[in-house]
Amino acid sequence: MRIASDLSGAGASTLRRGARAKVGNGVICAEARPARGHRAPPSCDELTALAKLLVTGRDDAFRAEIYGRLTAGAPLSVMMDILAPVAREIGCFWDRDESDLIDVQRATGVLKRLIGEIALRVTAQTLAKPPSILLQVAPGERHTLGVQMAESVFCAMGWRVARGEARGFRADLGREWRDFLGFSLSCDRHVDALAQAVAEARAASRNPKLLVVVGGPVFCRKPDLARQIGADFCVCASEMPVQPQDALLNGPPRHTFFTRAAELGFGQPEQE
């Protein structure tokens, strides 16, 4: 399998391992699709109603709905298809002045606790040579929910995951070998700072072929920002046009791939 024309040797080997981690035995991809007998993902109206449960303090009703779905679906599907869009909807409530700060913070706290509980239900894959990724919020970003969710997904795929400090990623990348660096960003105002951080990360990294992954609500709204700031991959949990997988496998090194976070697929693993 080849992931861009200039990635070969050790870099390609790393990405082959990454693709296996993501596609593996079909675990991650399968979890992104409802299996026979599983409940379909909630509609937009249902997601809005679920978000309103949280911001109005009806946490018990929300948790009952989530745990009901957990009994009928894969944990990562619940996380990606319900908790992620509910979090975005709560952010929209705030943007439209429909909820106050206290309600939003309390609702976010409930989501974080649920992500932690759901992560305990996921059986991680075991990889002989797991890829490594450093995850952190973008410079200036205060919301950590996206990073927490990404950590759960990558851990489930069997990757070696580290959480970084906003100002400490350069030292980490200079000290540790990282295959991937992941940033989470929620709003436009920190895009320039993130672009600078991406450039600094590449300059500081021990790995000259470090691959940068970005995600968060701002990239769901404006996916081309990922390309503009120099990221290699854009991961978004919302429905977006998915470009053919072979475009990512064989395209230029700055090709941005828009996909669902639960799949995170580069394509099918190479047969050896």
N, C-alpha and C positions, 0 to 999 in steps of 0.2 A: 504494500500500500504506500502511495506517495502523497504527502500533504503539501503541495506547493513545490515548484521546480527547484528552489534553492535549499530545500531541507533534505539532507541525506545523511548517511552514516549514523552517528549517535543520535542526532536529532530525529531522524526517521524511526529509529528503533524505539525511542521514547514515545513517539506518537503511535506506533503500532501497539505498544503496551497500553497507551491511553485509550485507543480505539477498542482494544479487547476489554478494558475495564468498563467502557461505556456500553459496548454491545454485548460482550461476554456471552453468556448463554441465553441472551434475550431478556434478562431479568429487568434491566432498567427500561428498555424500550417497551417491553410488555406491560410494565406497570403504568406507562403513560396512556395505555389504551384500555378501555373497559373490557374485562373478560366476560365470558358468558355468565349471566346471572348477577353481574355487578351493576350497581346503579350508575346511570349516566351522569356526567359532570353537570353541576347546576347551571341553570340559565343565568343570563345577566340579571334578570329581575330577582331570581332567587339569591344570587350573590349579594345584591343590594340589600335584600331583606336580612340576610345573615349579618352583613356589616352593621345594619341598624340595631340588631340584637346586642351587639357588643357596645356600641357607643351609647346605648340607652340603659346599659347596666344589666341586661338580661343574659349574663354569662352562662348560667346553668342551662338555659335553652340552647344557646350556641354550642356548648360542650356536648349536650345530648345529641344534637344533630351531627356533630363531627364524629363522635364515637359510634353513632349509628352507621355512618358511612364507613368507618374503619372496619366494622364487622363484615361489610359487603365489598370492600375494595382494598387495593394495595396501599400501604401507608404513604409511599411517595406520591401516588396519584392524589390522595387526599391533601397532601401538603402543597402540591403544585397546582392542582385544579380548583382548590377551595381556599386554602389559607393565603396563598400568594395573591390571588385576585381580590380577596376580601381585604387584605392589607392595602392594596392599591385603592380600593373603593373608600376605605376609611381616610386615606390621604386626600381623596377628592372631596370628601365631606369637609375636611379642614380647609382646603383651597377655596371652597364655595361658602365658607363661614357657616356651615350647617352644623358643625360640632365644635365645642370649645377644646382648649388644650388639655384640660384635665381628662375629659372623656376619651380623647384620642390616645393620650398616654396610657390610660388604664386599659383601653382596648388592645393597644399594642403589647402591653404586658401579658394579657391573656394569650395572645397569639404566640408570644415567645415561649411561654410555659407549655403550650400545646405542641409546638415544634419539638421541644425537648422531650416531651412524653412520646410523641410519634416516632422520634428517632430511635428510641429504645426498642421499638417494635420491628425495626428493620434489621435483617440479617445481612451483614456486610459480605461482599465477595472476597475471596482470598486470592491474591495475585502473587506470582513468584517474584516479579520485579515491579512493584506498584509505582506509578508516576507520583511525583510530589507536586503539591500546589500550596502556595502561600496566599491566604485570603485576608482581605481587609477592606474597610470602608475607604472611599476616596478621600483625599485631603479636603478638609472642611466639612465633610459629611458627618452627621451625628446619628443617623439612623442605622442600627446594626441588625435589623431583622433579616435583611437580604443576605448578609454574610452568614448569619446563623443557619438560614435555610440552605444556602449553598454548601456549607460545611456538612450538613446532614446528607445531602445528595452525594457529594464526593466521597464521604466516608462509606456510604452504602456501596459505592462502586469499588471499594477496596483501595482507594488512593491514600497516600500519606498526606495528611492535611495539617497545616499550621495556621494559626491566627496571628496576624501581625498588628503592630502598632502603626498609627497613621503616619508618624514621623520616623519610624524605625525600619521601614522596609529596605532602604538602601543598605544599611548595615547587615541586615539579615541576608539579603541577596549576595552581598560580598563575602559573607561568612559561610553560608550554606548553599549547596547545589539545589536549585529549584527548577523543575521542568516548566512549571506554569506559575503565573502570578495573576490573581483574580481581584478585581476592584468592584465594589458596589457603589452606585450613585443614584440618588433619588431625584435631584433637581438640576436645572440648567446652570445655576449660578456658579457651580464649582467645576464646570467642564474644562475651562482653561487650566485650572490647577491640576486636574486629572491628566490632561495632555502633557503637561510638564512632568508630572510624576511618572508617566509611562516612559518618556524619554530618559529621565534620570534612572529609572529602574533598569533599562537596557544597558545604560552606561556602567552601572554599578554591579551588574550581575556576573557571577562566576561563570554562568552558562551563557555563552555567546548567542545561543539560539533560544533564549527564553521566549516563551509564548504568553501573551497577555490576553486574558479573558475579562470582559466587562459585562455587567448586568445591572438591572435596576429599572425603576419606572421611567426615567428619562430616556432610556434606550428603547423602551416599548413605544414611547411617543415619537421619538426621533432616532430610528435605528441607524441612520447614516452617520450619526455622531461617532459611532464606534470606529468607523473607517477614518474619520477626520482626526481623531486623537491618536491614531496609530495602533489601535488594538488589533489582535489577530482574530479573535472570536467575540461575537456578541451573543449572549445567552439571555433569552427572555421567556418568561412563563406565559405570556399572552399569545393569543392566536395571531400569527403573522404569516405572510407569504414565505414559504420555505423554498429556497433555491435548490436545484438538483444537487445531490450529495457529491457527484463527481466534479462539480464546480469547485467545491472546497478541496477535494482530494488533489486536483490537478491545476487549480487556479494559481494566480499570483500570490505572493506571501502575505499581502495585506487584504486578501479577500475576506470579506466579512460574511459570516454565516448566521442567518437568523433562524433560530429553532426554538423548540420548547425546552425549558430547563430540565424537565424530567428525562429527556432523551439524550441531550448533549452529544449527539452522534456525529462522528467524523465520516462514517460510512462503515461498510462491513470490514472486519479485520482481515488482514492478509492471511492466506492459507500457506502454511509452511510445510 
